[in-house]
């Protein structure tokens, strides 16, 4: 599907004219990067917004700023550590009433090899497993709305690796930060595919997206600004980087639409082979990331990991 928006559109552009008064949204990682601008744009629409963050002090500062800038006082902060199942469970248990929009935005990129206390590789745990547990914990609240949306921030980096179902935690293969990142971002897309299949009857749809190349704290392990890996003309502002997330969260065009992958505010093409990164092409979604069988297998694997803690 296509929309009137594109590469240069900002979060404010796509949210213009949208009224979400009386509706509620959660944005993980809402205290930095595109999470801030996603939350700000949702607040402008009149939605009640909760920033789900590890650093609640930083979250409170952002919430105060958003409230002052938008006039929307219904901006809240909740503590959430995606690498800690107990923290995720506590956040979900504390939620009262319906939830209309869940934006799975928080993430880490290409970090040095590290593991959670349960032995899960950090990028897979943060980018996928934590969000998987959160969405499942909030399923009843999402279903209560009748037309809830889950927005999943993935990236073109998913084309670096499918999910290695036999070794998601790099127990048998040498750790590679980019393969681990790519695997976790593929998992994000597969989650959107299977969540839509499982929960569509509850009125819940999920879509994944590539926000674009934006310089934020996410790049702290990769050299950040000036690394030269993306042509300068393809670099977005933070406001532009949040646009696709906000579009999927708010646009009437997405009503009932799920299990798709968007770039620059439009559904992108499916790739059957690796895109040459030297061309600067950030579009495309790998065929394996949309495969229903892979999506079902990942869901089962994720349930098992969370159930056994290993």
C-alpha positions in Angstrom: 0.0 0.0 0.0 1.1 3.6 -0.6 0.4 6.8 1.3 0.8 10.5 0.5 3.9 10.7 2.7 7.6 9.8 2.0 11.2 10.2 2.9 11.1 13.8 4.0 7.9 13.6 5.9 8.1 14.3 9.6 6.2 12.9 12.5 4.2 16.1 12.8 3.3 15.9 9.1 1.8 12.4 9.3 0.0 13.2 12.6 -1.6 16.5 11.3 -5.3 16.4 11.6 -5.4 13.1 13.6 -7.5 13.2 16.8 -6.7 10.4 19.3 -8.4 12.0 22.3 -9.5 9.3 24.7 -7.0 6.8 23.3 -3.9 5.5 25.1 -0.5 4.7 23.8 2.7 3.1 25.2 6.1 4.0 23.6 9.1 1.9 24.8 12.4 3.8 24.8 10.4 7.0 24.8 13.0 9.1 26.5 15.6 9.3 23.7 16.0 9.3 19.9 13.0 8.7 17.7 11.0 7.5 20.7 10.8 11.1 22.0 9.5 12.4 18.7 7.1 9.5 18.4 5.7 10.2 21.8 5.5 13.9 21.1 3.6 13.4 17.9 1.1 11.1 19.7 0.7 13.6 22.4 -0.2 16.3 19.9 -3.0 14.1 18.6 -4.5 14.2 22.1 -3.6 10.6 23.0 -2.6 9.7 26.6 1.0 8.6 26.3 3.1 6.5 28.6 6.9 6.4 28.2 8.1 3.0 29.1 11.8 3.5 30.0 14.6 2.1 32.1 15.7 5.5 33.3 12.6 7.0 34.8 14.4 10.3 35.7 15.2 10.9 32.1 11.7 9.8 31.2 10.2 12.4 33.6 12.2 15.1 32.0 11.0 14.2 28.5 7.4 13.8 29.7 7.6 17.3 31.3 9.0 18.8 28.1 6.3 17.1 25.9 3.5 18.2 28.1 4.8 21.8 28.1 5.3 21.8 24.3 1.9 20.2 23.4 -0.4 21.2 26.2 -1.2 17.6 26.7 -0.8 16.8 30.5 -1.6 13.1 30.0 2.0 12.1 29.5 3.2 9.5 32.0 6.3 7.5 32.7 6.6 3.8 33.6 9.7 1.8 34.5 10.5 -1.0 32.0 13.7 -3.0 31.6 13.2 -5.2 28.5 16.0 -7.5 29.5 14.3 -8.4 32.8 11.2 -10.5 32.6 10.1 -9.5 36.1 10.2 -5.8 35.1 8.2 -6.5 31.9 5.6 -8.5 33.9 5.4 -5.7 36.5 4.7 -3.1 33.9 2.0 -5.2 32.2 0.4 -6.1 35.5 0.2 -2.4 36.6 -1.6 -1.4 33.4 -5.3 -0.7 33.9 -7.9 -0.4 31.2 -7.6 -0.6 27.4 -4.5 0.1 25.3 -4.9 1.4 21.8 -1.3 1.7 20.5 1.8 -0.1 21.6 5.0 1.2 19.9 7.9 -1.3 20.3 10.6 1.3 19.8 13.4 0.6 22.3 16.5 -1.2 21.1 20.2 -1.7 21.1 22.5 -1.9 18.0 25.7 -3.9 17.4 26.7 -3.9 21.0 29.8 -5.9 22.3 29.0 -9.5 23.2 27.0 -9.6 26.4 24.2 -11.7 27.9 21.4 -11.2 30.3 21.3 -12.9 33.7 19.2 -15.7 32.0 21.9 -16.2 29.4 20.1 -14.5 26.5 22.1 -12.6 23.9 21.6 -8.9 24.7 20.3 -7.7 21.3 17.9 -10.6 20.9 16.7 -10.2 24.5 16.2 -6.4 24.2 15.0 -5.9 20.7 12.7 -9.0 20.5 12.2 -11.1 23.6 11.4 -8.2 25.9 8.9 -6.7 23.5 7.4 -10.1 22.8 6.8 -10.6 26.5 5.4 -7.0 26.8 2.9 -7.4 24.0 1.7 -10.7 25.4 1.4 -9.2 28.9 -0.6 -6.4 27.5 -2.7 -8.6 25.1 -5.9 -8.3 27.2 -5.6 -4.5 27.3 -5.0 -4.3 23.5 -7.9 -6.7 22.8 -10.2 -4.5 24.9 -9.9 -1.7 22.4 -11.2 -3.7 19.5 -8.9 -2.0 16.9 -5.5 -1.8 18.6 -2.2 -1.4 16.8 1.3 -2.6 17.5 4.1 -0.7 15.8 7.4 -2.6 15.7 10.6 -0.7 14.9 12.9 -2.9 12.9 15.5 -1.8 10.4 17.1 -2.7 7.0 19.7 -4.4 9.2 17.4 -7.4 9.3 18.8 -8.3 5.9 22.1 -9.1 7.6 20.7 -12.3 9.1 17.6 -14.5 9.4 16.8 -15.9 12.9 19.2 -18.8 13.6 16.6 -20.9 15.4 19.2 -23.4 16.5 21.5 -20.9 18.0 19.8 -17.5 18.8 22.2 -17.0 21.7 25.4 -17.7 19.9 26.3 -20.7 22.0 27.9 -22.5 19.1 29.0 -19.8 16.7 31.3 -16.9 17.1 29.6 -13.8 18.2 29.2 -11.1 15.5 27.5 -7.8 16.6 25.9 -7.2 13.2 24.6 -10.7 12.8 23.1 -10.5 16.3 21.6 -7.2 15.4 20.2 -8.4 12.1 18.8 -11.5 13.7 16.9 -9.5 16.3 15.6 -7.1 13.7 14.3 -10.0 11.6 12.6 -11.3 14.7 10.8 -7.9 15.0 9.3 -8.3 11.6 8.4 -12.0 12.2 6.7 -10.9 15.4 4.4 -8.5 13.5 3.5 -11.2 11.1 2.5 -13.8 13.7 0.9 -11.3 16.1 -1.4 -10.2 13.4 -2.3 -13.8 12.5 -3.0 -14.8 16.1 -4.7 -11.6 17.3 -6.6 -10.3 14.3 -9.8 -11.6 15.7 -9.2 -9.5 18.7 -8.9 -6.5 16.4 -5.2 -6.2 16.9 -2.9 -5.6 14.0 0.9 -5.3 14.0 3.3 -3.8 11.4 7.0 -3.4 11.3 9.1 -0.6 9.9 12.5 0.8 9.0 12.7 4.4 10.4 15.6 5.4 8.2 19.2 6.3 9.0 19.2 8.7 11.9 22.0 9.7 14.2 20.9 9.0 17.8 22.3 7.3 20.9 21.5 4.0 19.2 24.8 4.3 17.3 27.0 4.6 20.4 28.6 1.2 19.5 29.1 1.8 15.8 31.0 5.1 15.4 27.9 7.3 15.1 28.0 10.5 13.1 30.7 10.5 10.4 31.0 6.8 10.1 30.3 7.2 6.4 28.2 4.0 6.0 25.2 5.8 4.7 25.3 8.5 2.1 24.7 12.0 3.6 21.6 12.6 1.5 19.9 9.6 3.1 20.3 10.7 6.6 17.1 11.8 8.3 16.4 14.1 11.2 14.9 12.6 14.3 11.6 14.1 13.4 11.7 12.4 10.0 12.9 9.2 11.6 9.8 9.0 13.8 7.4 9.6 10.9 6.8 6.0 9.8 6.2 4.9 13.4 3.6 7.6 13.9 2.0 6.8 10.5 1.5 3.2 11.5 0.2 4.2 14.9 -2.3 6.8 13.8 -3.2 6.9 10.1 -6.8 5.8 9.1 -5.1 4.3 6.0 -3.7 1.5 8.2 -7.1 0.5 9.7 -7.2 -3.3 9.7 -3.8 -3.6 8.0 -1.2 -5.8 9.5 1.8 -8.1 9.0 3.5 -5.7 6.6 6.8 -3.8 6.5 7.1 -0.1 5.8 10.0 2.2 4.8 9.6 6.0 4.3 5.9 5.8 5.2 5.1 3.3 2.5 5.0 -0.5 2.2 8.3 -1.6 0.7 9.1 -4.4 -1.8 10.0 -8.0 -0.8 13.6 -8.9 -1.6 14.7 -12.4 -2.6 18.4 -11.6 -2.3 20.7 -9.2 -0.4 20.4 -5.5 -1.4 23.8 -4.0 -2.3 24.4 -1.6 0.6 26.9 0.3 -1.4 24.1 1.8 -3.4 22.6 3.3 -0.3 19.4 1.5 -0.8 17.6 1.2 2.5 14.4 -0.2 1.1 13.2 -3.8 0.9 12.2 -6.5 3.3 13.8 -10.0 3.2 11.5 -12.8 2.2 12.5 -14.8 5.2 11.3 -12.0 7.5 7.7 -12.2 6.2 7.6 -16.0 6.0 4.6 -17.3 8.1 6.3 -20.6 9.0 9.3 -18.7 10.3 7.0 -16.4 12.3 5.1 -19.3 13.9 8.4 -21.0 14.7 9.8 -17.8 16.3 6.7 -17.4 18.4 7.0 -20.9 19.8 10.7 -20.5 20.5 10.1 -17.2 22.3 7.3 -18.7 24.4 9.7 -21.6 25.4 12.6 -19.2 26.2 10.4 -17.1 28.5 8.8 -20.2 30.1 12.0 -22.0 30.9 14.2 -18.9 31.4 16.9 -20.4 29.2 
